[in-house]
Amino acid sequence: MSLLTSWVESANAPDGQFPLNNLPCGIFSTAGGRRRCGVAIGDQILDVTALEQGGLLSVHDHPVFDRPSWNAFMALGPETWRAFRARLHAMLGKEASQADRQAWSGALVPQADAALHLPVETRGYADFYGCRNHAFNVGTMFRGPENALPPNYLHLPIAYSGRASSIVISGTEIRRPWGQLKAPDEAAPRFAPCERFDFELELGAIVGQPSEFGRPVSVAQAYEMIFGYVLLNDWSARDIQTWEYQPLGPFQAKATANTISPWIVTSLALEPFHVSTPERDTPLLPHLREPGPMLYDIDLDVLLQPDGAQHATTITRSNYREMYYSAPQNLAHHTTSGCPMEVGDMLGSGTISGTTRQSRGSLLELSWGGKEPIGLDGGGTRSFIEDNDTIVFRGAARGDGYLIGFGECAGKLLPAHADPYARGA
Amino acid sequence: MSLLTSWVESANAPDGQFPLNNLPCGIFSTAGGRRRCGVAIGDQILDVTALEQGGLLSVHDHPVFDRPSWNAFMALGPETWRAFRARLHAMLGKEASQADRQAWSGALVPQADAALHLPVETRGYADFYGCRNHAFNVGTMFRGPENALPPNYLHLPIAYSGRASSIVISGTEIRRPWGQLKAPDEAAPRFAPCERFDFELELGAIVGQPSEFGRPVSVAQAYEMIFGYVLLNDWSARDIQTWEYQPLGPFQAKATANTISPWIVTSLALEPFHVSTPERDTPLLPHLREPGPMLYDIDLDVLLQPDGAQHATTITRSNYREMYYSAPQNLAHHTTSGCPMEVGDMLGSGTISGTTRQSRGSLLELSWGGKEPIGLDGGGTRSFIEDNDTIVFRGAARGDGYLIGFGECAGKLLPAHADPYARGA
C-alpha cells in the first residue's frame, strides 16, 4: 500500500505521522470546550463530534462521539469500525467533492490548539511478559542463561493484572515512588524513595469488544476484538519489586504510573504491517495458535533527556515484531478461565526488546542491572532513571512513502516527596 | 452496645441479621423497576431512593441514591456517612414520631419482593494475603514449616491486583474453568478443566474515598477511607495457579469469579467490634503501624452443600480477628507507590484461617492439599469443590442481644463446558 492522499495538505507530508492511511482516535478539548472524540489527520484533528452533531457523520442510531472516551464507539463493533474508516477515507481523500470538502473542513481543529486526554476508559488492565528476548535478559541476570526462562514461558503468555487507576496520558509528570527496599546485605527492609526506577517499552492493545462471563474466546475471535494500539510506558520500580514480588507477583512496583500515548492507532490502519510471531521449537497448545500473522512491524524508539540537556539521546531502537506472543494470543489466554473482557480493557505487551544491546526495552537490560551504565550524547551515564529525566517513546510503522505514527508517549520523573505523608506540600 | 429497637418490628428479632444497629447498604430492584440504593432493616429494604425523591431524606444538594451503585453516596465522605446513619437511627428508632413513622413506612419494600445486585462499581480490586495462619499453612504444604512464610511476609501486606470484571453478586452460578494444567510428573501442559477448584473465605473492604495520584495515605487516613465490608469468595483454581504463577503471580487462577455478598456492612456499624492485630515479634516499619485496633470480631462460617443434598455441612468456622494485617494497613500499603485509590475499589483480606483445622478458610488447607479429604454430614468427602456443589459464606458480629449480619455470599459451581469454544452451547 502507498500513501493515500488527502485534501488536508499537511496529511501528505512525507514524514508525517498522521496521513490518511492512519486516522488514529483520540480525545481532545479546546479552550472552554469539553472532552470529545477526534481523529488525527496531518497537523489537524477531525472533530467527529461536531460532524455527528451537524448531521454530517452518523455511525449509529444515537450519538456516540460527544463523550470523554472512545468506549461507546468501540462497543459498536468491527463492522462499524470499518465503515467509519471507509467514510473518513472517502470524505478526506482527494476524490471528495468540493462540497464535501467544504462541509468537513469546518470540523478541522489544529492540533496545536488542542489538549489531549486519555482516549479510553479502562477498567481491566493486564500486563504481559510476551517478549522472549526481554524474559531471557531478565532471567539471565537473576538465574543465569540456562535457567533464564521460567518453565511455563514457552507454553503460555505470562501476565499479571495491573492498576487501571494509574494509567495516565503522555505528558503527565511522574513522582518517584517510595517503597519498601531491602538489599541482599541489609538485615531488614527500610521505607525510602525508589533507587532503581525504570521504564518498560511496551505497546498497549485496546480491547474494543467484550467477552462473555464463563466463556473463553479463540485467538481468531480475540483478533477481531482488538480496536487498536497505543505506546505504553510501564514505569517500574525494580528495587521495590525485588523485595515484594514473591509469591504473588509485582504490586506496588508497577502501580506508580502507566503512561500511554494519546492516539489509538487502529488495527485496521496496521493491517499492511502484519508479521508473524517466530517459529517455535516448543509448539503451543492448539487454543493458543494463531491462524495468521498477528504481530506488526512497528519501529519503536526510546529517548532519554536529562533536565536542562540540549537534546535527548536515543537509547533504544526496538520493534514490535520482536514479540513471542501477539496481543490476540494474550487476549485469548486472558479469557481461558472464563474471565470476561470489557470494552476499554488494555493489555500491555510486555517489554519489547530486540536481540542486540541497542534494542533493549528497559534500563534494567540496557545497563545490565546497573553494572554497565549507558552513555548519553551530551555526556553523563545512566543505570536507571534520574530525577527530572524525561523518557519519550516514539513508534511508527513504515509504509511505501508514508508512516503510521503513534505520536509520543512522554513522562518526566519528578524527585520523590521529602516526606510522602506531608499534606499541602 | 445493645440492641437499638426499631418500629420496624422484624428488625428487633433476636437472631436477625439486620437490626437498627446494622443498616447495611445494597442495590435492589423490584419488578419493572430500576436498580437503586436501599438499606436493609429487618426483613425489609428501606428505599432511600424513594425517600430522597419524596423530599423526606436529603444528604446532598443533588440526588445520589437513584443509581445502580453506592459510589456517588460514598464519594460524599465520612461526615455524610455518619449524618446519614444518625438520620436513619432517628427515623427508624422507637423514638420516631408517629408522623415520621407513617411517612417512612411507605418506603419499606419487603426483601422477599426484591432482587439484589452488586452494591458498588469497582474498578480497582486488589487481593491481599494478610492472614498469617493461611500463609503459614500454604507455605508449609509447599516448602515445609521452617520456610513457610516468605521473607517479606512480616514486613508488608503481600497482594496482587485482581480482575474487577469478574466480581459477581451472591447467587451467580460459577462455571468450572478451563486452563493449562501440568502435574510434576507430566512432560508438558495440557488444556483441560480445572481439577482443583477451591473457595477462599475473605472479607472485601470497600474504599469509599479516593487518594491523590503520587501521594501515599497513612494507616489512620486509610481507616477513614473505608466505607464498609462485604463477604468475598475468591474462587481459586489451584492447579492453574501452580503452573502459571511464577514469576508474576496468579492470573487466570483468580480470574474466573469473585463472589461478594449484596450488603455492604458499614465501618460505622462495626465500630463496637474492634479488635487489634496480633502482637508482633517483628516490628512493622512506622508507616504501616496502626494507631488503634482496626480489625473486627466477626464470626465467619463456610457451608458446602452437594447437589441434591438435604442440607449443607458447615466445613469452616473462622473469624476476621485472625488477620495479621487490617484493611487500613492494606490500603495504606497500596498507596505507598503513589497509586491512586478510587471510590468503589475493593481490597480482599486474603483467606481468613484460624489456627485449628476446623477454622481453615479454604479446601486446600482443610484437605491439606487433597491428602486429607474432609467428611460431609450426609456422607461423602471433599478434597476440592465438585460439580454442582454450592458454597455459602455467612458472617456476623455478635453484640449484646443483637447481630451485625452480613447476609450470604453463595455460589454454585457448574460443570465445565465440554468444549469451551463452542458457541451457542
HADDOCK unambig.tbl for C-alpha pairs under 7 A between the chains (distance, minus, plus):
assign (segid A and resid 123 and name CA) (segid B and resid 123 and name CA) 5.22 0.50 0.50
assign (segid A and resid 124 and name CA) (segid B and resid 163 and name CA) 6.58 0.50 0.50
assign (segid A and resid 124 and name CA) (segid B and resid 164 and name CA) 6.87 0.50 0.50
assign (segid A and resid 152 and name CA) (segid B and resid 243 and name CA) 6.81 0.50 0.50
assign (segid A and resid 152 and name CA) (segid B and resid 244 and name CA) 6.68 0.50 0.50
assign (segid A and resid 159 and name CA) (segid B and resid 248 and name CA) 6.35 0.50 0.50
assign (segid A and resid 159 and name CA) (segid B and resid 251 and name CA) 6.62 0.50 0.50
assign (segid A and resid 160 and name CA) (segid B and resid 248 and name CA) 5.79 0.50 0.50
assign (segid A and resid 160 and name CA) (segid B and resid 249 and name CA) 6.46 0.50 0.50
assign (segid A and resid 160 and name CA) (segid B and resid 251 and name CA) 5.68 0.50 0.50
assign (segid A and resid 161 and name CA) (segid B and resid 161 and name CA) 5.34 0.50 0.50
assign (segid A and resid 161 and name CA) (segid B and resid 162 and name CA) 5.81 0.50 0.50
assign (segid A and resid 161 and name CA) (segid B and resid 163 and name CA) 6.80 0.50 0.50
assign (segid A and resid 161 and name CA) (segid B and resid 251 and name CA) 6.79 0.50 0.50
assign (segid A and resid 162 and name CA) (segid B and resid 161 and name CA) 5.81 0.50 0.50
assign (segid A and resid 163 and name CA) (segid B and resid 124 and name CA) 6.59 0.50 0.50
assign (segid A and resid 163 and name CA) (segid B and resid 161 and name CA) 6.81 0.50 0.50
assign (segid A and resid 164 and name CA) (segid B and resid 124 and name CA) 6.88 0.50 0.50
assign (segid A and resid 165 and name CA) (segid B and resid 340 and name CA) 6.21 0.50 0.50
assign (segid A and resid 166 and name CA) (segid B and resid 339 and name CA) 6.09 0.50 0.50
assign (segid A and resid 166 and name CA) (segid B and resid 340 and name CA) 6.54 0.50 0.50
assign (segid A and resid 175 and name CA) (segid B and resid 214 and name CA) 5.78 0.50 0.50
assign (segid A and resid 177 and name CA) (segid B and resid 337 and name CA) 4.71 0.50 0.50
assign (segid A and resid 177 and name CA) (segid B and resid 338 and name CA) 6.12 0.50 0.50
assign (segid A and resid 178 and name CA) (segid B and resid 336 and name CA) 6.02 0.50 0.50
assign (segid A and resid 178 and name CA) (segid B and resid 337 and name CA) 5.48 0.50 0.50
assign (segid A and resid 179 and name CA) (segid B and resid 336 and name CA) 5.95 0.50 0.50
assign (segid A and resid 179 and name CA) (segid B and resid 337 and name CA) 6.09 0.50 0.50
assign (segid A and resid 214 and name CA) (segid B and resid 175 and name CA) 5.80 0.50 0.50
assign (segid A and resid 215 and name CA) (segid B and resid 420 and name CA) 6.28 0.50 0.50
assign (segid A and resid 216 and name CA) (segid B and resid 420 and name CA) 6.25 0.50 0.50
assign (segid A and resid 216 and name CA) (segid B and resid 421 and name CA) 6.37 0.50 0.50
assign (segid A and resid 217 and name CA) (segid B and resid 421 and name CA) 6.49 0.50 0.50
assign (segid A and resid 218 and name CA) (segid B and resid 421 and name CA) 6.78 0.50 0.50
assign (segid A and resid 243 and name CA) (segid B and resid 152 and name CA) 6.82 0.50 0.50
assign (segid A and resid 244 and name CA) (segid B and resid 152 and name CA) 6.68 0.50 0.50
assign (segid A and resid 247 and name CA) (segid B and resid 249 and name CA) 6.44 0.50 0.50
assign (segid A and resid 248 and name CA) (segid B and resid 159 and name CA) 6.34 0.50 0.50
assign (segid A and resid 248 and name CA) (segid B and resid 160 and name CA) 5.80 0.50 0.50
assign (segid A and resid 248 and name CA) (segid B and resid 248 and name CA) 6.73 0.50 0.50
assign (segid A and resid 248 and name CA) (segid B and resid 249 and name CA) 4.10 0.50 0.50
assign (segid A and resid 248 and name CA) (segid B and resid 250 and name CA) 6.32 0.50 0.50
assign (segid A and resid 249 and name CA) (segid B and resid 160 and name CA) 6.46 0.50 0.50
assign (segid A and resid 249 and name CA) (segid B and resid 247 and name CA) 6.45 0.50 0.50
assign (segid A and resid 249 and name CA) (segid B and resid 248 and name CA) 4.11 0.50 0.50
assign (segid A and resid 249 and name CA) (segid B and resid 249 and name CA) 4.04 0.50 0.50
assign (segid A and resid 250 and name CA) (segid B and resid 248 and name CA) 6.32 0.50 0.50
assign (segid A and resid 251 and name CA) (segid B and resid 159 and name CA) 6.60 0.50 0.50
assign (segid A and resid 251 and name CA) (segid B and resid 160 and name CA) 5.66 0.50 0.50
assign (segid A and resid 251 and name CA) (segid B and resid 161 and name CA) 6.79 0.50 0.50
assign (segid A and resid 252 and name CA) (segid B and resid 334 and name CA) 6.64 0.50 0.50
assign (segid A and resid 252 and name CA) (segid B and resid 337 and name CA) 5.60 0.50 0.50
assign (segid A and resid 255 and name CA) (segid B and resid 337 and name CA) 6.40 0.50 0.50
assign (segid A and resid 255 and name CA) (segid B and resid 339 and name CA) 5.29 0.50 0.50
assign (segid A and resid 256 and name CA) (segid B and resid 337 and name CA) 5.21 0.50 0.50
assign (segid A and resid 256 and name CA) (segid B and resid 338 and name CA) 5.32 0.50 0.50
assign (segid A and resid 256 and name CA) (segid B and resid 339 and name CA) 5.00 0.50 0.50
assign (segid A and resid 334 and name CA) (segid B and resid 252 and name CA) 6.64 0.50 0.50
assign (segid A and resid 336 and name CA) (segid B and resid 178 and name CA) 6.04 0.50 0.50
assign (segid A and resid 336 and name CA) (segid B and resid 179 and name CA) 5.95 0.50 0.50
assign (segid A and resid 337 and name CA) (segid B and resid 177 and name CA) 4.74 0.50 0.50
assign (segid A and resid 337 and name CA) (segid B and resid 178 and name CA) 5.50 0.50 0.50
assign (segid A and resid 337 and name CA) (segid B and resid 179 and name CA) 6.09 0.50 0.50
assign (segid A and resid 337 and name CA) (segid B and resid 252 and name CA) 5.60 0.50 0.50
assign (segid A and resid 337 and name CA) (segid B and resid 255 and name CA) 6.40 0.50 0.50
assign (segid A and resid 337 and name CA) (segid B and resid 256 and name CA) 5.21 0.50 0.50
assign (segid A and resid 338 and name CA) (segid B and resid 177 and name CA) 6.14 0.50 0.50
assign (segid A and resid 338 and name CA) (segid B and resid 256 and name CA) 5.33 0.50 0.50
assign (segid A and resid 339 and name CA) (segid B and resid 166 and name CA) 6.08 0.50 0.50
assign (segid A and resid 339 and name CA) (segid B and resid 255 and name CA) 5.30 0.50 0.50
assign (segid A and resid 339 and name CA) (segid B and resid 256 and name CA) 5.00 0.50 0.50
assign (segid A and resid 340 and name CA) (segid B and resid 165 and name CA) 6.21 0.50 0.50
assign (segid A and resid 340 and name CA) (segid B and resid 166 and name CA) 6.54 0.50 0.50
assign (segid A and resid 420 and name CA) (segid B and resid 215 and name CA) 6.27 0.50 0.50
assign (segid A and resid 420 and name CA) (segid B and resid 216 and name CA) 6.27 0.50 0.50
assign (segid A and resid 421 and name CA) (segid B and resid 216 and name CA) 6.37 0.50 0.50
assign (segid A and resid 421 and name CA) (segid B and resid 217 and name CA) 6.48 0.50 0.50
assign (segid A and resid 421 and name CA) (segid B and resid 218 and name CA) 6.78 0.50 0.50
